[in-house]
């Protein structure tokens, strides 16, 4: 398969840069992908094909962060209008709006979808009980800059966050205290918790690093050929991907850091990359306003990629340009 050309699926619809992505778990109807964009309209798509399902309308500013719960019944978004919103993923309707005092950059559901963690430019992390969201359940302070990303970890017993203050911090929810802190030379632009919860993947400057989620011991650290805006670890931890300012998607061996391959496709810097829950593809979002889906194993029949035979280039059962071209309503 090494001689086959990567043919990404291009998903249009956003009118401004795509800055964050999140996948659901695998459900009875495959899995789903939600995107955040500066156009203020998060979009939901079929995860394995990129087909547009619907657009969540209600924010009055750029959407910076999104989350979708495990069974894809609820979605969340955080925006420049100082609100975090909860959406019904089936009907597309807004269920709840949680006001903040500054831009909400990151949102993340607890495993049971009853709580939402938010991080904002107030330099605060909060956890909200979605059945009574008038006041946060707990509020964490300590970061000296705006919050970029927040994720539940350790079976929802802790939060992990990264900030413009060039730190990553881990917080114990029951005590409300900071339990770990890491300092970086560059601002961490990307934070991911591995599918099994054991590894934090951090992109900061041109360095992608991997940390034990419990002890915060450094496991691996690699310098990549670009300003790495985002990185994602494959579910089986064999490879990782990253994208950045040079418009390329890179794939590396996790154990050695050896570059396996790289592909161009976007026409602007890549802001976010994420593996699908089955690891068969990875999604990227860019300054060019598109999402692209890339095969983990080039030439394998999967989703809309149809491989006729091992020696033939992969073909599509519909043209790339027709994906998600229906204007959102």
C-alpha positions in Angstrom: 0.0 0.0 0.0 3.0 2.3 0.3 2.7 3.4 -3.4 -1.0 4.4 -3.0 -1.9 8.1 -2.8 -3.8 9.4 0.2 -7.2 10.7 -1.0 -8.8 12.6 1.8 -12.6 13.3 2.0 -13.2 17.0 2.0 -16.1 18.3 4.1 -17.2 21.8 3.3 -19.9 23.9 4.9 -18.1 26.2 7.4 -17.4 29.7 6.2 -14.5 30.4 8.6 -11.6 28.4 10.2 -12.3 25.1 11.9 -10.6 25.2 15.2 -11.7 22.1 17.2 -13.2 18.6 16.6 -14.6 15.8 18.7 -15.7 12.3 18.0 -18.4 10.3 19.8 -17.9 6.7 20.8 -19.0 4.0 18.4 -22.8 3.7 18.6 -25.5 1.6 16.9 -25.3 4.0 14.0 -21.5 4.1 13.6 -20.0 7.2 15.2 -20.3 11.0 14.8 -18.0 14.0 14.5 -18.7 17.6 15.7 -16.7 20.6 14.6 -16.2 24.1 16.1 -15.6 27.0 13.8 -15.1 30.7 14.0 -18.4 31.1 12.0 -20.2 30.4 15.2 -22.1 27.3 13.9 -21.0 23.9 15.2 -21.8 21.1 12.7 -22.5 17.4 13.3 -21.4 14.8 10.7 -21.4 11.1 10.2 -17.9 10.2 11.4 -16.9 7.6 8.9 -18.1 9.5 5.8 -18.1 13.1 6.7 -21.7 13.5 5.5 -23.3 16.6 7.0 -26.1 15.9 9.4 -27.0 19.3 10.9 -25.9 22.6 12.2 -26.4 23.9 15.8 -27.5 27.6 15.6 -27.7 30.0 18.5 -24.2 31.3 19.3 -23.4 34.9 18.5 -19.7 34.6 18.3 -16.9 32.2 17.2 -17.2 28.7 18.6 -13.8 27.6 20.1 -14.5 24.2 21.6 -16.9 21.4 21.2 -17.8 18.1 22.9 -20.1 15.2 22.1 -21.2 12.6 24.6 -20.4 8.9 24.2 -23.7 7.9 22.6 -24.0 11.1 20.5 -27.3 12.2 22.0 -25.9 15.5 23.4 -23.4 18.0 22.1 -21.8 21.0 23.8 -20.0 24.1 22.6 -18.1 27.0 24.0 -18.0 30.4 22.3 -16.8 34.0 22.1 -20.4 35.1 23.1 -19.4 34.1 26.7 -21.7 31.1 26.7 -21.4 27.3 26.8 -24.4 25.6 25.2 -25.9 22.1 25.4 -27.6 20.7 22.3 -29.9 17.8 21.5 -27.9 16.0 18.9 -31.0 14.3 17.4 -33.3 17.3 17.0 -30.6 20.0 16.8 -32.4 22.1 19.5 -30.7 24.1 22.2 -31.3 22.6 25.6 -29.3 24.9 27.9 -27.1 28.0 27.8 -24.6 28.6 30.6 -23.3 32.2 30.8 -19.7 33.0 31.7 -17.9 36.3 32.1 -15.5 35.8 29.2 -14.8 33.7 26.1 -15.5 29.9 26.7 -12.6 28.1 24.9 -13.2 24.5 26.0 -16.1 22.2 27.0 -16.1 18.5 27.9 -18.8 16.1 29.1 -18.4 13.7 32.0 -18.7 10.0 31.1 -22.3 9.9 32.2 -23.2 13.2 30.4 -24.6 14.7 33.7 -21.9 17.2 34.1 -19.9 19.6 31.9 -16.5 21.0 32.4 -15.7 24.4 31.0 -12.5 26.5 30.6 -12.6 30.1 29.8 -10.5 33.3 29.4 -11.5 34.1 33.0 -8.5 31.7 33.8 -11.0 29.5 35.6 -12.2 25.9 35.2 -15.7 25.0 36.3 -17.9 21.9 36.5 -21.6 22.3 36.0 -24.4 19.9 37.0 -26.6 20.0 33.9 -29.7 19.3 36.0 -29.2 22.5 38.0 -26.7 24.7 36.2 -27.3 28.0 38.1 -24.0 27.8 39.9 -20.9 25.6 39.2 -20.5 22.5 41.3 -16.8 23.3 41.7 -14.5 26.1 40.4 -10.8 25.8 40.0 -8.4 28.7 40.0 -4.6 28.8 39.5 -3.9 29.2 35.9 -2.4 32.6 35.1 -3.7 32.7 31.5 -6.8 31.9 29.5 -7.7 28.2 29.4 -7.2 26.5 26.1 -8.4 22.9 26.8 -10.0 21.0 29.6 -10.8 17.2 29.7 -12.1 14.8 32.3 -9.6 12.1 33.2 -9.0 9.4 35.8 -12.6 8.0 35.6 -14.0 11.5 36.0 -12.2 12.0 39.3 -9.9 14.6 37.9 -9.6 17.3 35.2 -6.6 18.1 33.1 -6.2 21.5 31.5 -3.7 23.6 29.6 -3.4 27.3 29.4 -1.8 30.4 27.8 0.4 30.5 30.9 2.4 27.6 29.3 1.3 25.1 31.9 -0.6 21.8 32.0 -2.4 21.2 35.3 -4.3 18.3 36.8 -7.0 18.9 39.4 -8.7 16.7 41.9 -12.4 17.2 41.7 -13.4 16.0 45.2 -10.9 18.3 46.9 -10.9 21.1 44.4 -7.2 21.2 44.5 -4.4 21.2 41.9 -2.4 18.0 42.2 0.1 18.2 39.3 1.7 21.0 37.2 3.9 20.8 34.1 5.7 23.8 32.6 6.4 24.1 28.9 8.7 26.4 26.9 5.9 27.1 24.4 2.1 27.5 25.0 0.4 24.0 24.7 -1.9 24.4 21.7 -3.4 20.9 21.9 -4.3 18.5 24.7 -5.7 15.0 24.2 -6.5 12.2 26.7 -6.0 8.8 25.1 -9.0 6.5 24.5 -8.0 4.3 27.5 -7.3 7.4 29.7 -3.7 6.5 30.3 -1.8 9.0 28.2 -1.9 12.8 27.7 -0.8 14.0 24.3 0.4 17.6 24.2 1.5 19.7 21.2 3.6 22.8 22.2 5.7 24.6 19.6 7.3 22.0 17.4 7.3 19.4 20.2 4.8 16.6 20.6 5.0 15.0 24.1 3.3 12.1 25.8 2.7 11.9 29.5 1.5 9.2 31.9 -1.9 10.4 33.0 -1.6 9.3 36.6 2.0 10.2 37.5 2.7 12.8 34.8 5.9 11.0 34.0 7.2 11.9 30.5 6.9 8.8 28.3 7.9 10.2 24.9 8.9 13.5 23.4 9.6 14.2 19.7 10.4 17.3 17.6 8.3 17.5 14.4 9.0 19.4 11.2 6.4 22.1 11.8 4.8 24.3 14.4 2.5 21.5 15.7 -0.9 23.0 16.4 -2.5 19.6 17.3 -1.6 16.0 17.7 -3.5 12.8 18.2 -2.5 9.3 19.4 -4.0 6.2 17.7 -6.2 4.1 20.0 -3.7 1.2 19.8 -0.7 3.6 20.5 1.2 2.4 17.5 1.3 5.7 15.7 0.4 9.4 16.2 -0.5 12.2 13.8 0.0 15.9 13.9 -0.7 19.0 11.8 0.4 22.5 11.9 1.4 25.7 10.0 3.1 24.0 7.0 -0.3 22.6 5.8 0.8 19.0 6.0 -0.6 16.0 7.9 2.2 13.9 9.4 2.1 10.3 10.7 4.8 9.1 13.0 5.8 5.8 14.8 4.9 6.3 18.4 7.7 4.1 19.8 10.6 5.7 17.8 9.3 9.0 16.5 10.2 8.0 12.9 8.1 9.8 10.3 6.1 7.3 8.4 4.4 9.6 5.8 3.1 13.1 5.3 0.3 14.5 3.1 -0.8 17.9 1.9 -4.4 18.7 1.3 -5.5 21.8 3.2 -5.0 25.3 1.9 -4.4 26.8 5.3 -2.7 26.0 8.6 -4.1 22.9 10.4 -5.6 23.7 13.8 -6.8 20.4 15.0 -6.4 16.6 14.4 -8.2 13.7 16.0 -8.4 9.9 15.4 -11.8 8.3 15.0 -12.8 5.9 17.9 -12.0 2.8 15.7 -8.7 4.3 14.6 -9.5 3.8 10.9 -9.3 7.4 10.0 -8.2 10.8 11.4 -9.9 14.1 11.0 -8.3 17.5 10.5 -9.7 21.0 10.7 -8.0 24.0 9.1 -7.9 27.7 8.6 -9.3 27.1 5.1 -12.7 26.4 6.7 -12.8 22.7 5.8 -12.6 19.4 7.6 -10.7 16.5 5.9 -10.9 12.8 6.7 -7.7 10.7 6.1 -7.3 7.0 6.0 -5.0 5.5 8.6 -4.3 2.6 6.2 -4.2 4.1 2.7 -6.0 2.0 0.2 -8.2 0.1 2.6 -11.9 -0.2 1.8 -13.6 1.8 4.5 -16.5 4.3 4.6 -16.5 6.1 1.2 -13.1 4.8 0.2 -13.4 1.8 -2.1 -10.2 -0.1 -3.0 -10.7 -2.2 -6.1 -7.5 -4.3 -5.6 -4.2 -4.0 -3.9 -2.4 -2.6 -7.0 -5.0 0.0 -7.9 -5.4 3.5 -6.4 -8.4 3.9 -4.0 -11.6 5.2 -5.6 -14.6 7.0 -4.2 -18.1 5.9 -4.6 -19.1 9.6 -4.8 -17.0 12.6 -5.7 -15.1 14.3 -2.9 -16.5 17.7 -3.8 -20.0 16.5 -3.2 -19.5 15.7 0.5 -21.3 18.0 2.8 -21.9 20.6 0.1 -25.6 21.0 1.0 -25.8 24.4 2.7 -26.6 24.2 6.4 -30.1 25.3 7.3 
